Every structure is written in C-alpha cells, then in structure tokens.
Amino acid sequence: MALDAAPTSFDVGGQPVAVVYASGAVWVANHDDATVSRVDPASGDVSDTYSVGIHPSTIAISDDQLWVTGNPGGIDRS
C-alpha cells in the first residue's frame, strides 16, 4: 500500500486499543472483548479471533508467537 493511500477500516472487537502488523497480518487487541483479532490486510476480513483471558492493552509478535499484556479485571471507568 502506498503511503498516500486512503485509510482502511476493519470491524474487530470491542474497544480496539493496540495494533501491530506482523507475519503478513494486522493484529488488533480488543480490550472490552478480551480478544485479539487477526485481520487479512488484503481483504479486510477477520481471519481469527483469539480469547486471551485478560483485557489486552498491548500486543507484540515475535518468532511466530503472540505476546499480550493487559489487566485481568479491565479498567475501572467510574
């Protein structure tokens, strides 16, 4: 994709908070759903959604492993 291309939107989970491009995919941490979505950048389709057991805040890909940090109880927004 050229740098001057128009932005592209993808439908993923609740409150996406972190995005990384790795291993040919766009990975999105969905805080409210406690999931990470794998998006095919060519089609815009979510190819996989992984339940991660915590409310993710950051993600990284290294050596074909998904690393997730977050908070098991979520964020108190009161």
Backbone as a printed PyTorch tensor [residue, N CA C, xyz], in Angstrom:
tensor([[[  0.8360,  -1.1630,   0.0000],
         [  0.0000,   0.0000,   0.0000],
         [  0.8900,   1.2380,   0.0000]],

        [[  0.5770,   2.1760,  -0.8430],
         [  1.3330,   3.4220,  -0.8970],
         [  1.0340,   4.2730,   0.3270]],

        [[  1.9910,   5.0650,   0.7400],
         [  1.8000,   5.9120,   1.9150],
         [  0.7170,   6.9510,   1.7220]],

        [[  0.3930,   7.3010,   0.4870],
         [ -0.6390,   8.2950,   0.2420],
         [ -2.0150,   7.6620,   0.0410]],

        [[ -2.1490,   6.3650,   0.2780],
         [ -3.4290,   5.6730,   0.1220],
         [ -4.3950,   6.0900,   1.2230]],

        [[ -5.6710,   5.9970,   0.9260],
         [ -6.7070,   6.3380,   1.9110],
         [ -6.7040,   5.3110,   3.0410]],

        [[ -7.0200,   5.7380,   4.2550],
         [ -7.0840,   4.7960,   5.3820],
         [ -8.1410,   3.7230,   5.1320]],

        [[ -7.9300,   2.5650,   5.7240],
         [ -8.8650,   1.4560,   5.6050],
         [ -9.3930,   1.1130,   6.9810]],

        [[-10.6940,   0.8530,   7.0810],
         [-11.3150,   0.4710,   8.3480],
         [-11.5950,  -1.0210,   8.3680]],

        [[-11.4550,  -1.6280,   9.5540],
         [-11.7620,  -3.0340,   9.7510],
         [-12.6990,  -3.1500,  10.9460]],

        [[-13.6810,  -4.0380,  10.8770],
         [-14.5430,  -4.3180,  12.0190],
         [-13.8930,  -5.4150,  12.8460]],

        [[-13.5660,  -5.0710,  14.0990],
         [-12.9590,  -6.0440,  15.0120],
         [-13.7830,  -6.0580,  16.2950]],

        [[-13.1810,  -6.4000,  17.4220],
         [-13.8950,  -6.4940,  18.6860],
         [-14.0970,  -5.1610,  19.3790]],

        [[-14.5630,  -5.2480,  20.6290],
         [-14.8910,  -4.0620,  21.4040],
         [-13.6750,  -3.3200,  21.9240]],

        [[-13.6540,  -2.0400,  21.7270],
         [-12.6110,  -1.1020,  22.1380],
         [-11.2170,  -1.5600,  21.7150]],

        [[-10.9270,  -1.5010,  20.4050],
         [ -9.5710,  -1.8180,  19.9590],
         [ -8.5830,  -0.8010,  20.5340]],

        [[ -7.5010,  -1.3020,  21.1330],
         [ -6.5640,  -0.4160,  21.8270],
         [ -5.1270,  -0.5040,  21.3180]],

        [[ -4.7860,  -1.5430,  20.5710],
         [ -3.4180,  -1.6910,  20.0780],
         [ -3.4560,  -2.4140,  18.7360]],

        [[ -2.5530,  -2.0190,  17.8440],
         [ -2.4820,  -2.6110,  16.5080],
         [ -1.0240,  -2.8590,  16.1700]],

        [[ -0.7550,  -4.0170,  15.5640],
         [  0.5940,  -4.3160,  15.0880],
         [  0.4650,  -5.0800,  13.7670]],

        [[  1.4050,  -4.8290,  12.8450],
         [  1.4710,  -5.5850,  11.6030],
         [  2.6420,  -6.5440,  11.7110]],

        [[  2.3610,  -7.8440,  11.5600],
         [  3.4160,  -8.8580,  11.6300],
         [  2.9330, -10.1350,  10.9620]],

        [[  3.8600, -10.8970,  10.4470],
         [  3.5640, -12.2010,   9.8290],
         [  2.4690, -12.0920,   8.7730]],

        [[  2.4590, -10.9940,   8.0220],
         [  1.5060, -10.8210,   6.9320],
         [  0.0930, -10.4990,   7.3570]],

        [[ -0.1050, -10.1100,   8.6050],
         [ -1.4530,  -9.8190,   9.1000],
         [ -1.4390,  -8.5690,   9.9740]],

        [[ -2.6140,  -7.9910,  10.1360],
         [ -2.8240,  -6.9030,  11.0870],
         [ -3.4370,  -7.5310,  12.3340]],

        [[ -2.8170,  -7.3030,  13.4860],
         [ -3.2680,  -7.8660,  14.7550],
         [ -3.8280,  -6.7310,  15.6100]],

        [[ -5.0160,  -6.9340,  16.1770],
         [ -5.6850,  -5.8850,  16.9390],
         [ -6.0730,  -6.4140,  18.3120]],

        [[ -5.6550,  -5.7100,  19.3660],
         [ -6.0580,  -6.0520,  20.7370],
         [ -7.3890,  -5.3720,  21.0200]],

        [[ -8.3950,  -6.1650,  21.3980],
         [ -9.7390,  -5.6720,  21.6920],
         [ -9.9600,  -5.7140,  23.2000]],

        [[ -9.7950,  -4.5750,  23.8470],
         [ -9.8200,  -4.5140,  25.3070],
         [-11.1190,  -5.0640,  25.8980]],

        [[-12.2670,  -4.5540,  25.4730],
         [-13.5280,  -4.9270,  26.1160],
         [-13.9130,  -6.3850,  25.8990]],

        [[-13.5050,  -6.9750,  24.7790],
         [-13.8410,  -8.3650,  24.4730],
         [-12.8250,  -9.3640,  25.0210]],

        [[-11.6880,  -8.8800,  25.5270],
         [-10.5890,  -9.7370,  25.9800],
         [-10.1470, -10.6810,  24.8580]],

        [[-10.0130, -10.0900,  23.6550],
         [ -9.6140, -10.8760,  22.4830],
         [ -8.5350, -10.1480,  21.6990]],

        [[ -7.9000, -10.9020,  20.7950],
         [ -7.0050, -10.3460,  19.7840],
         [ -7.4940, -10.8640,  18.4410]],

        [[ -7.6980,  -9.9480,  17.4970],
         [ -8.1690, -10.3100,  16.1610],
         [ -7.0050, -10.2990,  15.1800]],

        [[ -7.0180, -11.2810,  14.2720],
         [ -6.0480, -11.3380,  13.1650],
         [ -6.8070, -10.9630,  11.9000]],

        [[ -6.3660,  -9.8880,  11.2330],
         [ -7.0590,  -9.3640,  10.0620],
         [ -6.1940,  -9.5570,   8.8270]],

        [[ -6.7980, -10.0570,   7.7580],
         [ -6.1220, -10.1620,   6.4600],
         [ -6.1280,  -8.7640,   5.8400]],

        [[ -4.9630,  -8.1300,   5.6900],
         [ -4.9480,  -6.7580,   5.1920],
         [ -5.4130,  -6.6160,   3.7410]],

        [[ -5.3320,  -7.6770,   2.9630],
         [ -5.7560,  -7.5960,   1.5610],
         [ -7.2700,  -7.5710,   1.4300]],

        [[ -7.9560,  -8.3750,   2.2480],
         [ -9.4080,  -8.4690,   2.1310],
         [-10.1500,  -7.6720,   3.1980]],

        [[ -9.4850,  -7.3980,   4.3290],
         [-10.1540,  -6.7310,   5.4420],
         [-10.9540,  -7.6780,   6.3130]],

        [[-10.8690,  -8.9780,   6.0210],
         [-11.6150,  -9.9740,   6.7870],
         [-10.8610, -10.3610,   8.0550]],

        [[-11.6060, -10.5330,   9.1540],
         [-11.0150, -11.0750,  10.3750],
         [-10.8770, -12.5810,  10.1600]],

        [[ -9.6460, -13.0660,  10.1090],
         [ -9.4250, -14.4820,   9.8340],
         [ -9.4420, -15.3280,  11.0990]],

        [[ -9.0950, -14.7380,  12.2350],
         [ -9.1170, -15.4450,  13.5210],
         [ -9.3480, -14.4390,  14.6350]],

        [[ -9.9940, -14.8990,  15.7000],
         [-10.1170, -14.1080,  16.9260],
         [ -9.7460, -15.0120,  18.0760]],

        [[ -8.8100, -14.5550,  18.8880],
         [ -8.2830, -15.3560,  19.9880],
         [ -8.7220, -14.7560,  21.3230]],

        [[ -9.3410, -15.5640,  22.1670],
         [ -9.6540, -15.1520,  23.5270],
         [ -8.3590, -15.2260,  24.3260]],

        [[ -8.0070, -14.1340,  25.0020],
         [ -6.7150, -14.0960,  25.6850],
         [ -6.8340, -14.1100,  27.2080]],

        [[ -8.0610, -14.1080,  27.7520],
         [ -8.2450, -14.2690,  29.1900],
         [ -7.9770, -13.0360,  30.0260]],

        [[ -7.5110, -11.9650,  29.3890],
         [ -7.3110, -10.6840,  30.0640],
         [ -7.8190,  -9.5970,  29.1320]],

        [[ -7.9830,  -8.4050,  29.6550],
         [ -8.3420,  -7.2670,  28.8160],
         [ -7.0320,  -6.6940,  28.2700]],

        [[ -6.6960,  -7.0000,  26.9950],
         [ -5.3800,  -6.6380,  26.4790],
         [ -5.2010,  -5.1350,  26.3260]],

        [[ -3.9610,  -4.6960,  26.5550],
         [ -3.6310,  -3.2880,  26.3320],
         [ -2.4980,  -3.1370,  25.3280]],

        [[ -1.6200,  -4.1310,  25.2270],
         [ -0.5440,  -4.1020,  24.2420],
         [ -0.3430,  -5.5030,  23.6760]],

        [[  0.1560,  -5.5580,  22.4390],
         [  0.4400,  -6.8390,  21.7950],
         [  1.7480,  -6.7240,  21.0280]],

        [[  2.3820,  -7.8660,  20.8270],
         [  3.6010,  -7.9420,  20.0200],
         [  3.6750,  -9.3290,  19.4000]],

        [[  4.3490,  -9.4270,  18.2760],
         [  4.5860, -10.7000,  17.6050],
         [  6.0970, -10.8940,  17.5390]],

        [[  6.5640, -12.0750,  17.9730],
         [  7.9810, -12.3910,  17.9200],
         [  8.1410, -13.8790,  17.6870]],

        [[  8.9350, -14.2330,  16.6940],
         [  9.1700, -15.6490,  16.3950],
         [  7.8700, -16.4310,  16.2920]],

        [[  6.8990, -15.8730,  15.5870],
         [  5.5840, -16.5050,  15.3900],
         [  4.8430, -16.7630,  16.6870]],

        [[  5.1320, -15.9930,  17.7240],
         [  4.3930, -16.0780,  18.9830],
         [  3.7010, -14.7540,  19.2340]],

        [[  2.4750, -14.8200,  19.7430],
         [  1.7080, -13.6390,  20.0950],
         [  1.9240, -13.3490,  21.5720]],

        [[  2.3620, -12.1310,  21.8900],
         [  2.5800, -11.7030,  23.2660],
         [  1.5330, -10.6440,  23.5980]],

        [[  0.8750, -10.8130,  24.7400],
         [ -0.2060,  -9.9180,  25.1500],
         [  0.0070,  -9.4890,  26.5840]],

        [[ -0.1550,  -8.1900,  26.8460],
         [ -0.1610,  -7.7000,  28.2180],
         [ -1.4870,  -6.9940,  28.4440]],

        [[ -1.9090,  -6.9810,  29.6930],
         [ -3.1760,  -6.3200,  29.9890],
         [ -3.5560,  -6.4950,  31.4400]],

        [[ -4.8400,  -6.3550,  31.6860],
         [ -5.3850,  -6.3690,  33.0230],
         [ -6.5130,  -7.3970,  33.0930]],

        [[ -6.4330,  -8.3880,  33.9830],
         [ -7.4890,  -9.3970,  34.0670],
         [ -8.8560,  -8.8010,  34.4000]],

        [[ -8.8840,  -7.7140,  35.1650],
         [-10.1630,  -7.1400,  35.5830],
         [-10.6430,  -5.9830,  34.7440]],

        [[ -9.8990,  -5.5960,  33.7360],
         [-10.2900,  -4.4650,  32.9300],
         [ -9.9270,  -3.1600,  33.5780]],

        [[-10.4590,  -2.0830,  33.0430],
         [-10.1880,  -0.7450,  33.5450],
         [-11.4300,  -0.2180,  34.2340]],

        [[-11.2890,   0.3190,  35.4350],
         [-12.4070,   0.9340,  36.1410],
         [-12.6420,   2.3110,  35.5430]],

        [[-13.7680,   2.4740,  34.8530],
         [-14.0500,   3.7470,  34.1750],
         [-15.0100,   4.6130,  34.9720]],

        [[-15.1850,   4.3350,  36.2660],
         [-16.1360,   5.1180,  37.0630],
         [-15.5740,   6.4410,  37.4930]]])
